[in-house]
Amino acid sequence: MEMKLFLLQRLTAMIMVPFIFVHIGVIMYAVRGGLSAEEILGAYPGQRVWIAFLCLVCH
């Protein structure tokens, strides 16, 4: 059981890596452009999946 949990932890860590890079990219984009969270979310009108992704990753 302990080995399964260890492997599950490693798997979820590998899944999270792309989300971390996107999160860092969004932060860099926002800081360099002087954008607020409202302005970033306003750039994606009607794209609920992207907005949900940003909200999950950034909080």
N, C-alpha and C positions, 0 to 999 in steps of 0.2 A: 504494500500500500504506500509506503514511504517513497519508493522509487517512482510510482505512478504520479504522486503529487509533485515530486521534483521535476519530472518530465513535463507535467502540465504547466508548472511555473515557467520552465524554459520555453515552452511553446507559446504561452501568452506573452512572454517578453519579446519573442521574435515577431509576433503579430503587432505589438505596440510600436516597434521601431519606426515603421513608415508614418504612423500618426505623430510621433515625436518630431520627425523631420518636417512634416507639414505644419505642425504647431510652431516650430522655430521659424520656418519660412514666413508664416503669417505675421508673427511678431516682428521680424525684420522688415517686412514690407510695410507694416503699419508705422513702425518707428521712423523709418527713413522718409516716409511720405507725410508724417505728422497726422495720420488718420486716427479717428476715434473708432470705438467698437461699432457705433451706430452707422458710421460711414462705410465701414467694411461690410457689415450685414446689408446695408442698402445697395451695395454693388451686386447683390445676388437676389433680386426680387423674384418671388415665386419659386425659388429653389429650396424647398424645405429640407431636403436631404442634406444639402451643403450647409445650410444654417444650423441644422441639428448637429452635424459633424463638428462644426466650429464651436458650438456651445459645449459639446461634450468634451472636446479636446482642450479647450481653453479654460475650463473650470474644473 
